[in-house]
Amino acid sequence: METERKITFNYRYPKMIDAFPQPIPMSKNLPEWYKEQPSYIVQENSLVDGITVKNCQAIFDIITTGYLLLCPVDIEIDTTGDNKIFKISDDYKKLKVPLIGSHSKEQVSHYPFNYDFFTDYIFRVNIGWVVETEKGYSSLFMEPQHQDYMPMHAISAIIDTDGYMSDGLFSFFIDKGFKGTIKQGTPLVQVFPFKRDNWIANFNKDFDVKIVNEQTNKVRSRFTGGYKKWYWNRKTYK
């Protein structure tokens, strides 16, 4: 039986634990575009239909790997004007819980922003859940992969969460020209726990390309599902 590792989501504000949504496995929130995507393209004069991205096991793996940290409350955003607007309910302001904030421009003065798409304002959200992993494991925090459109884009980072638990604060790029509300429970950050290892790059100049050709031919011998049948390994996140 394979060993199951444990990732712990500690709630930073116990008195409000029933107010904010809990993290969930990625597999519990497949994006709408993926669910609506047909698996096959009907091709005239062919006995076999063409396959789509829905049959790509690699895409399926990345959108079901790890966990999702969700937006804690409704957040109103308006980046259509010169003054950027970010608002939450006044009730949460009274509780003095720092749910939203920002980095100063000076802190990222040399960061290569794409000013055609993003504001130069680094928005911060306190999701409330503090991530902790077992000894020897770190966590990759990143924008949820291949999700439906979102004007907020999590800035990727790695934290050694076996020694330093994430403090619940995450930074985001914000799209220019967006006006709307990010609803409570919207996926904001994908968390991927992984084991730390030391690696050495090896460059094999005598590689036998027949190996790749044989793998490719084996996978392509089936119209669909060859990679999953012979090479894929199941990953579970509960």
N, C-alpha and C positions, 0 to 999 in steps of 0.2 A: 504493500500500500504506500502511495506517495505521501510524503510529509506535507502537511498544510501549514504554511506560515501565517502569522497573524499581523494585521495592521490595525491599529487602534485609533479611533477618532474620539479625542477627549473634548468635551464641551467646556468652553472657557467661561461661559456665563450661566451657571447652573440654574439660577432663578428664572432664566428665559428659555430653558431647554425645550419647552413645548411650543415656543413661538417660531423658531427657525427650523427649516427642513433639514433632515439628516442626509449625510452623503449616501449615495447609492452606487451599486455596481454599474459600470458603463452599459452592460447588456440590458439593463432595465430601462434604457432611454435611447433606443435606436432612433436616429434622425428620421424625420418625416419623408425626406427625399428618398432615403434608402428603402423605406417600407413601401413607397409608391413606385419605385423603380421596377419595371418588368424584368424578369430573369432572362427572357429571350426576345429576339427580334425575328418576327416572321419573315422568312425570305422566300420569295416566289421561285418556282421551279427548282426547289431544293427539298430533299427529304429531311434535312436537319435545319432547325432554326439557329440563327446566330445568337451567341451569348452576350450578356451585358456585364457591367461592373458588379451586378448583384451576385454573380458567380465567382467573383474574385475573393479567394479565401484570405489573401493578405489584407485587403480592405476590411473584410469582416473582422479580422483579428484586431486591427488597430482601433476600430470603433466599439469593440467589446472588451478591451484590455484595461484593467485598473478600475478606478472609481471616479465618480463625479462629485465635485463640491458645488452646491447650488446657491443661487442668489438668496440671501437671508430675508430681504424685504423688497417691496416695490421700490424701484429707483427711477426717478424722472430725469431724463437727460435731454439737453438741447445744445447742440453744437452748430446751429445754423447761423449764429451771430458772432460778433467779436467777443462777447462775454459768454463763457461756457457755464451752463446751468446744470447742477447736479443736486437733486433734492430727494429727501426721504421724509416720512411722516414726522410731524412735530412731536408726536408721542414718544418716538424713540430718542429724539434729542433730549427730552426731559429725563430719560433714564441715564443719560451721560455715558452711553455705550458708543465708542468711536467706530461707527459702521462704515463711514466713507471719509475719504481724505485724498491727499495728493502728494506727489513729490514736487519739489521746486524745480524750475527749469535748470537751475545751476547744477543740480545733482546729476543731470543727464545732458549737460551742455554739448558733449561731443558724440552723443549717440546718433547714429545715422537714421533719423526719422525719414519716412517717406511723406513729405508734407503735402503731396498730392492727394493722399488718402487719409492720413491721420492728423489729429491735432497735436500740438507739441506739449500737451498736458497729460501727465501720467496720473491716471485715476487709480485710487486704491479702494478696495472693499475688504471689510473685515467679515469673513464668512463665519467666524465664530468657532469652528472646529479646528482643534490642534492635532496634527497628525504625528503619530508615534509608531515606529517600527522596531522589530526585533534586532538584536545585536548583529552587526554586519550588513544591515540593509539600509539603503538610502531611498529617497523618493524623488522622482521627476515630476515636476508640476508644469503643466503646459496647457495651451489652448485646446479644448476638446476637439479631437481630430474628425474631419469630414462631417461636421455638424451642419444644421441649417443655418441660414444667415444670422449673424449676430454683430452688432456694432461695437461690441467689446471684445478685445483680443488679449488673452492672458499672456504675460511676458514669461517665457520659459525660464526655469531655474531648477537646480538640484540642491536638496538639503539632506545632510546626513541625519535623518530623523531618528536614528537609534541613540544619538547623543544629544541632539538639539531638536526639540519638537518645534515644528513650524508654529509661528505665533498667530496664525489665522488671517494675516494681512497679505493680500495679493494685489499685484499691480497690473494695469491694463492700458493698452493703446485704445483710443476711441476714434471711431470713424468721423470724418468731417461731415457736416450737413445732415446729421441725424437728429430727429426730434421724436421722442416717444418714451414709453415706459418699459423698463426691463422688469418683468414680473417676478415675484417671489417664486422660487423653485426652478428658475431658468438655469440650465447648466453653464457654469462659468469656468471651472478648472478641472482638467483631467489629471488624476494622480496615478502614477505608475511606480509601485514599490519594486526595487530590484536589488540583487545581491552585489555588493562591491567585490570586484576581483582586480588583480593586477594583470595587465595584458602586455604582450610583446608582439609587435608587428612582424610577420613573416612573409617574405617575398619569394614565391616559388617560381623560378624561371623555367623549370623543367616540368611544369604542370601538363598532365595528359588531358588534352581537350576532349578525348573520347568520353571521359567521365561525364562532362556536361552534356554532350550530345546524347549519351545513353539516358541520362535523366530526362532530358527534354523529350526524347522520343517516347519514353515510357509514359510521361505525363500526357503527351499529345495523342497517345493511342486511344484515349477516351475523349468523347466530345466534351464532357465536363467532369470535374471532380477527381482528376488524376492526382493532382498535388495533395488534395485532402486524403485520398485513399492510401498513398504510399509514403508521404513525407511529413504531413502535418501532425502536430502534437496538440492535444487539447489543453487549453488554459482555463482555469476556473477562478472566479472572483466572487465571493459570496458576501 
